[in-house]
């Protein structure tokens, strides 16, 4: 394990998480959450938990992102303000 890589991955993860919370557009927030999930899978694989990383990529970055995008396009995105 390279602690410098862990450190920078954690900093980028925190940045992407804050970005996902601050975004006003829901589609951009879903993309940011997908990126967060993928970066988390990179961190898991670097720490040696390859099975957890594979599950995170398949479920977190794949299935959940697709379901959230489908839900966004199924809803009316116009607001009254």
N, CA, C and O atoms as a GROMACS GRO file, in nm:
protein
  324
    1UNK      N    1   0.085  -0.119   0.000
    1UNK     CA    2   0.000   0.000   0.000
    1UNK      C    3   0.089   0.125   0.000
    1UNK      O    4   0.184   0.136   0.077
    2UNK      N    5   0.055   0.214  -0.085
    2UNK     CA    6   0.128   0.340  -0.095
    2UNK      C    7   0.043   0.447  -0.026
    2UNK      O    8  -0.067   0.479  -0.071
    3UNK      N    9   0.095   0.501   0.084
    3UNK     CA   10   0.013   0.593   0.162
    3UNK      C   11  -0.012   0.724   0.089
    3UNK      O   12  -0.113   0.790   0.114
    4UNK      N   13   0.078   0.764   0.000
    4UNK     CA   14   0.056   0.888  -0.074
    4UNK      C   15  -0.064   0.874  -0.168
    4UNK      O   16  -0.143   0.966  -0.183
    5UNK      N   17  -0.075   0.758  -0.232
    5UNK     CA   18  -0.188   0.734  -0.321
    5UNK      C   19  -0.319   0.730  -0.242
    5UNK      O   20  -0.420   0.784  -0.285
    6UNK      N   21  -0.316   0.665  -0.126
    6UNK     CA   22  -0.434   0.664  -0.038
    6UNK      C   23  -0.474   0.805   0.003
    6UNK      O   24  -0.592   0.840   0.002
    7UNK      N   25  -0.376   0.884   0.038
    7UNK     CA   26  -0.402   1.022   0.082
    7UNK      C   27  -0.468   1.104  -0.029
    7UNK      O   28  -0.568   1.172  -0.005
    8UNK      N   29  -0.412   1.098  -0.150
    8UNK     CA   30  -0.468   1.178  -0.260
    8UNK      C   31  -0.603   1.126  -0.304
    8UNK      O   32  -0.690   1.205  -0.342
    9UNK      N   33  -0.622   0.994  -0.301
    9UNK     CA   34  -0.754   0.941  -0.333
    9UNK      C   35  -0.859   0.987  -0.232
    9UNK      O   36  -0.971   1.020  -0.269
   10UNK      N   37  -0.822   0.990  -0.105
   10UNK     CA   38  -0.916   1.037  -0.003
   10UNK      C   39  -0.948   1.186  -0.021
   10UNK      O   40  -1.062   1.226  -0.004
   11UNK      N   41  -0.848   1.266  -0.055
   11UNK     CA   42  -0.874   1.408  -0.079
   11UNK      C   43  -0.966   1.429  -0.199
   11UNK      O   44  -1.057   1.512  -0.194
   12UNK      N   45  -0.944   1.354  -0.306
   12UNK     CA   46  -1.030   1.365  -0.423
   12UNK      C   47  -1.171   1.315  -0.390
   12UNK      O   48  -1.269   1.373  -0.436
   13UNK      N   49  -1.181   1.207  -0.310
   13UNK     CA   50  -1.312   1.156  -0.269
   13UNK      C   51  -1.389   1.261  -0.189
   13UNK      O   52  -1.509   1.280  -0.212
   14UNK      N   53  -1.322   1.328  -0.098
   14UNK     CA   54  -1.388   1.433  -0.020
   14UNK      C   55  -1.433   1.547  -0.111
   14UNK      O   56  -1.542   1.601  -0.096
   15UNK      N   57  -1.347   1.584  -0.206
   15UNK     CA   58  -1.383   1.690  -0.300
   15UNK      C   59  -1.502   1.654  -0.387
   15UNK      O   60  -1.590   1.737  -0.409
   16UNK      N   61  -1.507   1.531  -0.436
   16UNK     CA   62  -1.619   1.488  -0.521
   16UNK      C   63  -1.747   1.479  -0.438
   16UNK      O   64  -1.855   1.512  -0.488
   17UNK      N   65  -1.736   1.435  -0.313
   17UNK     CA   66  -1.854   1.428  -0.226
   17UNK      C   67  -1.911   1.568  -0.199
   17UNK      O   68  -2.032   1.588  -0.204
   18UNK      N   69  -1.824   1.663  -0.172
   18UNK     CA   70  -1.870   1.800  -0.149
   18UNK      C   71  -1.929   1.858  -0.278
   18UNK      O   72  -2.030   1.928  -0.274
   19UNK      N   73  -1.868   1.827  -0.390
   19UNK     CA   74  -1.921   1.873  -0.519
   19UNK      C   75  -2.060   1.816  -0.544
   19UNK      O   76  -2.149   1.888  -0.590
   20UNK      N   77  -2.079   1.689  -0.515
   20UNK     CA   78  -2.210   1.626  -0.536
   20UNK      C   79  -2.316   1.689  -0.447
   20UNK      O   80  -2.433   1.699  -0.487
   21UNK      N   81  -2.279   1.730  -0.328
   21UNK     CA   82  -2.374   1.796  -0.238
   21UNK      C   83  -2.406   1.938  -0.280
   21UNK      O   84  -2.516   1.987  -0.255
   22UNK      N   85  -2.310   2.007  -0.342
   22UNK     CA   86  -2.328   2.148  -0.376
   22UNK      C   87  -2.395   2.170  -0.513
   22UNK      O   88  -2.444   2.279  -0.540
   23UNK      N   89  -2.396   2.069  -0.597
   23UNK     CA   90  -2.452   2.085  -0.732
   23UNK      C   91  -2.603   2.106  -0.725
   23UNK      O   92  -2.673   2.041  -0.647
   24UNK      N   93  -2.653   2.195  -0.808
   24UNK     CA   94  -2.796   2.222  -0.813
   24UNK      C   95  -2.866   2.135  -0.917
   24UNK      O   96  -2.984   2.102  -0.902
   25UNK      N   97  -2.795   2.099  -1.022
   25UNK     CA   98  -2.853   2.015  -1.127
   25UNK      C   99  -2.848   1.869  -1.082
   25UNK      O  100  -2.742   1.819  -1.045
   26UNK      N  101  -2.962   1.802  -1.086
   26UNK     CA  102  -2.969   1.665  -1.035
   26UNK      C  103  -2.892   1.568  -1.122
   26UNK      O  104  -2.833   1.473  -1.070
   27UNK      N  105  -2.890   1.588  -1.252
   27UNK     CA  106  -2.816   1.499  -1.340
   27UNK      C  107  -2.666   1.511  -1.314
   27UNK      O  108  -2.595   1.410  -1.313
   28UNK      N  109  -2.618   1.630  -1.294
   28UNK     CA  110  -2.476   1.649  -1.262
   28UNK      C  111  -2.442   1.587  -1.127
   28UNK      O  112  -2.333   1.534  -1.109
   29UNK      N  113  -2.535   1.593  -1.032
   29UNK     CA  114  -2.513   1.531  -0.901
   29UNK      C  115  -2.506   1.379  -0.914
   29UNK      O  116  -2.426   1.315  -0.845
   30UNK      N  117  -2.588   1.321  -1.000
   30UNK     CA  118  -2.583   1.176  -1.022
   30UNK      C  119  -2.450   1.137  -1.085
   30UNK      O  120  -2.391   1.035  -1.048
   31UNK      N  121  -2.400   1.216  -1.179
   31UNK     CA  122  -2.270   1.189  -1.240
   31UNK      C  123  -2.160   1.200  -1.136
   31UNK      O  124  -2.067   1.118  -1.135
   32UNK      N  125  -2.168   1.299  -1.049
   32UNK     CA  126  -2.068   1.314  -0.943
   32UNK      C  127  -2.074   1.196  -0.846
   32UNK      O  128  -1.969   1.150  -0.798
   33UNK      N  129  -2.193   1.147  -0.815
   33UNK     CA  130  -2.203   1.030  -0.728
   33UNK      C  131  -2.148   0.905  -0.794
   33UNK      O  132  -2.090   0.820  -0.727
   34UNK      N  133  -2.167   0.892  -0.924
   34UNK     CA  134  -2.107   0.780  -0.997
   34UNK      C  135  -1.955   0.788  -0.995
   34UNK      O  136  -1.887   0.686  -0.980
   35UNK      N  137  -1.902   0.909  -1.011
   35UNK     CA  138  -1.756   0.927  -1.003
   35UNK      C  139  -1.705   0.896  -0.863
   35UNK      O  140  -1.598   0.837  -0.847
   36UNK      N  141  -1.782   0.935  -0.761
   36UNK     CA  142  -1.744   0.904  -0.623
   36UNK      C  143  -1.738   0.753  -0.602
   36UNK      O  144  -1.645   0.702  -0.540
   37UNK      N  145  -1.836   0.683  -0.655
   37UNK     CA  146  -1.840   0.539  -0.639
   37UNK      C  147  -1.722   0.472  -0.710
   37UNK      O  148  -1.662   0.378  -0.658
   38UNK      N  149  -1.690   0.522  -0.829
   38UNK     CA  150  -1.576   0.466  -0.902
   38UNK      C  151  -1.445   0.492  -0.829
   38UNK      O  152  -1.359   0.404  -0.820
   39UNK      N  153  -1.428   0.614  -0.776
   39UNK     CA  154  -1.307   0.645  -0.699
   39UNK      C  155  -1.298   0.562  -0.571
   39UNK      O  156  -1.190   0.523  -0.529
   40UNK      N  157  -1.412   0.537  -0.510
   40UNK     CA  158  -1.414   0.452  -0.392
   40UNK      C  159  -1.372   0.309  -0.428
   40UNK      O  160  -1.302   0.244  -0.350
   41UNK      N  161  -1.412   0.262  -0.544
   41UNK     CA  162  -1.370   0.130  -0.590
   41UNK      C  163  -1.219   0.126  -0.614
   41UNK      O  164  -1.153   0.026  -0.586
   42UNK      N  165  -1.164   0.236  -0.668
   42UNK     CA  166  -1.019   0.243  -0.684
   42UNK      C  167  -0.948   0.236  -0.550
   42UNK      O  168  -0.845   0.168  -0.537
   43UNK      N  169  -1.001   0.304  -0.451
   43UNK     CA  170  -0.941   0.300  -0.318
   43UNK      C  171  -0.951   0.159  -0.258
   43UNK      O  172  -0.855   0.111  -0.198
   44UNK      N  173  -1.064   0.094  -0.274
   44UNK     CA  174  -1.079  -0.043  -0.223
   44UNK      C  175  -0.980  -0.138  -0.290
   44UNK      O  176  -0.918  -0.221  -0.224
   45UNK      N  177  -0.965  -0.125  -0.421
   45UNK     CA  178  -0.872  -0.214  -0.490
   45UNK      C  179  -0.728  -0.186  -0.451
   45UNK      O  180  -0.648  -0.279  -0.444
   46UNK      N  181  -0.695  -0.062  -0.427
   46UNK     CA  182  -0.559  -0.028  -0.385
   46UNK      C  183  -0.531  -0.080  -0.244
   46UNK      O  184  -0.417  -0.112  -0.211
   47UNK      N  185  -0.635  -0.088  -0.162
   47UNK     CA  186  -0.618  -0.141  -0.027
   47UNK      C  187  -0.619  -0.293  -0.023
   47UNK      O  188  -0.595  -0.352   0.082
   48UNK      N  189  -0.647  -0.357  -0.136
   48UNK     CA  190  -0.640  -0.502  -0.143
   48UNK      C  191  -0.774  -0.573  -0.138
   48UNK      O  192  -0.777  -0.696  -0.143
   49UNK      N  193  -0.883  -0.501  -0.128
   49UNK     CA  194  -1.015  -0.561  -0.124
   49UNK      C  195  -1.075  -0.560  -0.264
   49UNK      O  196  -1.164  -0.481  -0.295
   50UNK      N  197  -1.026  -0.650  -0.349
   50UNK     CA  198  -1.065  -0.649  -0.489
   50UNK      C  199  -1.211  -0.691  -0.505
   50UNK      O  200  -1.280  -0.639  -0.592
   51UNK      N  201  -1.258  -0.784  -0.423
   51UNK     CA  202  -1.397  -0.827  -0.434
   51UNK      C  203  -1.494  -0.715  -0.396
   51UNK      O  204  -1.599  -0.700  -0.459
   52UNK      N  205  -1.459  -0.637  -0.295
   52UNK     CA  206  -1.542  -0.523  -0.256
   52UNK      C  207  -1.537  -0.415  -0.364
   52UNK      O  208  -1.638  -0.351  -0.392
   53UNK      N  209  -1.420  -0.396  -0.424
   53UNK     CA  210  -1.406  -0.297  -0.532
   53UNK      C  211  -1.491  -0.336  -0.653
   53UNK      O  212  -1.555  -0.250  -0.714
   54UNK      N  213  -1.490  -0.464  -0.688
   54UNK     CA  214  -1.571  -0.510  -0.801
   54UNK      C  215  -1.720  -0.489  -0.773
   54UNK      O  216  -1.794  -0.445  -0.861
   55UNK      N  217  -1.762  -0.520  -0.651
   55UNK     CA  218  -1.902  -0.499  -0.615
   55UNK      C  219  -1.939  -0.351  -0.619
   55UNK      O  220  -2.048  -0.315  -0.662
   56UNK      N  221  -1.849  -0.267  -0.574
   56UNK     CA  222  -1.873  -0.122  -0.575
   56UNK      C  223  -1.886  -0.069  -0.717
   56UNK      O  224  -1.971   0.015  -0.745
   57UNK      N  225  -1.802  -0.118  -0.807
   57UNK     CA  226  -1.810  -0.073  -0.946
   57UNK      C  227  -1.940  -0.119  -1.010
   57UNK      O  228  -2.009  -0.041  -1.077
   58UNK      N  229  -1.974  -0.245  -0.989
   58UNK     CA  230  -2.093  -0.298  -1.055
   58UNK      C  231  -2.220  -0.235  -0.999
   58UNK      O  232  -2.305  -0.189  -1.074
   59UNK      N  233  -2.232  -0.233  -0.868
   59UNK     CA  234  -2.355  -0.181  -0.807
   59UNK      C  235  -2.355  -0.030  -0.794
   59UNK      O  236  -2.451   0.036  -0.834
   60UNK      N  237  -2.250   0.026  -0.738
   60UNK     CA  238  -2.247   0.170  -0.712
   60UNK      C  239  -2.237   0.254  -0.836
   60UNK      O  240  -2.320   0.342  -0.860
   61UNK      N  241  -2.134   0.229  -0.914
   61UNK     CA  242  -2.112   0.312  -1.034
   61UNK      C  243  -2.200   0.269  -1.150
   61UNK      O  244  -2.229   0.350  -1.237
   62UNK      N  245  -2.241   0.144  -1.152
   62UNK     CA  246  -2.318   0.094  -1.265
   62UNK      C  247  -2.467   0.099  -1.245
   62UNK      O  248  -2.535   0.185  -1.302
   63UNK      N  249  -2.518   0.009  -1.165
   63UNK     CA  250  -2.663  -0.010  -1.153
   63UNK      C  251  -2.730   0.111  -1.088
   63UNK      O  252  -2.832   0.160  -1.139
   64UNK      N  253  -2.675   0.160  -0.979
   64UNK     CA  254  -2.738   0.272  -0.909
   64UNK      C  255  -2.738   0.398  -0.995
   64UNK      O  256  -2.837   0.471  -0.997
   65UNK      N  257  -2.628   0.424  -1.064
   65UNK     CA  258  -2.624   0.542  -1.151
   65UNK      C  259  -2.726   0.533  -1.264
   65UNK      O  260  -2.793   0.632  -1.296
   66UNK      N  261  -2.738   0.416  -1.324
   66UNK     CA  262  -2.836   0.399  -1.432
   66UNK      C  263  -2.978   0.415  -1.378
   66UNK      O  264  -3.061   0.479  -1.442
   67UNK      N  265  -3.006   0.357  -1.262
   67UNK     CA  266  -3.140   0.372  -1.204
   67UNK      C  267  -3.172   0.517  -1.167
   67UNK      O  268  -3.284   0.562  -1.187
   68UNK      N  269  -3.074   0.589  -1.115
   68UNK     CA  270  -3.097   0.730  -1.081
   68UNK      C  271  -3.120   0.815  -1.205
   68UNK      O  272  -3.205   0.904  -1.205
   69UNK      N  273  -3.045   0.789  -1.312
   69UNK     CA  274  -3.066   0.864  -1.437
   69UNK      C  275  -3.203   0.831  -1.495
   69UNK      O  276  -3.272   0.920  -1.544
   70UNK      N  277  -3.242   0.705  -1.491
   70UNK     CA  278  -3.374   0.666  -1.538
   70UNK      C  279  -3.484   0.735  -1.456
   70UNK      O  280  -3.583   0.781  -1.513
   71UNK      N  281  -3.467   0.741  -1.325
   71UNK     CA  282  -3.565   0.808  -1.240
   71UNK      C  283  -3.571   0.958  -1.270
   71UNK      O  284  -3.679   1.016  -1.269
   72UNK      N  285  -3.456   1.020  -1.296
   72UNK     CA  286  -3.456   1.162  -1.328
   72UNK      C  287  -3.530   1.192  -1.458
   72UNK      O  288  -3.602   1.291  -1.468
   73UNK      N  289  -3.511   1.106  -1.558
   73UNK     CA  290  -3.579   1.130  -1.684
   73UNK      C  291  -3.727   1.091  -1.679
   73UNK      O  292  -3.804   1.130  -1.766
   74UNK      N  293  -3.765   1.015  -1.578
   74UNK     CA  294  -3.906   0.980  -1.561
   74UNK      C  295  -3.985   1.090  -1.491
   74UNK      O  296  -4.107   1.096  -1.504
   75UNK      N  297  -3.916   1.176  -1.418
   75UNK     CA  298  -3.981   1.282  -1.342
   75UNK      C  299  -3.982   1.412  -1.420
   75UNK      O  300  -3.906   1.430  -1.515
   76UNK      N  301  -4.069   1.504  -1.377
   76UNK     CA  302  -4.070   1.637  -1.433
   76UNK      C  303  -3.964   1.720  -1.362
   76UNK      O  304  -3.969   1.734  -1.240
   77UNK      N  305  -3.868   1.775  -1.437
   77UNK     CA  306  -3.755   1.845  -1.375
   77UNK      C  307  -3.777   1.994  -1.363
   77UNK      O  308  -3.685   2.066  -1.323
   78UNK      N  309  -3.894   2.043  -1.395
   78UNK     CA  310  -3.918   2.187  -1.387
   78UNK      C  311  -3.963   2.224  -1.245
   78UNK      O  312  -4.042   2.153  -1.183
   79UNK      N  313  -3.912   2.334  -1.198
   79UNK     CA  314  -3.951   2.380  -1.064
   79UNK      C  315  -4.039   2.504  -1.076
   79UNK      O  316  -4.043   2.568  -1.181
   80UNK      N  317  -4.108   2.535  -0.972
   80UNK     CA  318  -4.201   2.648  -0.976
   80UNK      C  319  -4.134   2.780  -0.934
   80UNK      O  320  -4.197   2.885  -0.940
   81UNK      N  321  -4.005   2.776  -0.891
   81UNK     CA  322  -3.942   2.902  -0.851
   81UNK      C  323  -3.883   2.974  -0.964
   81UNK      O  324  -3.827   3.082  -0.946
   0.00000   0.00000   0.00000
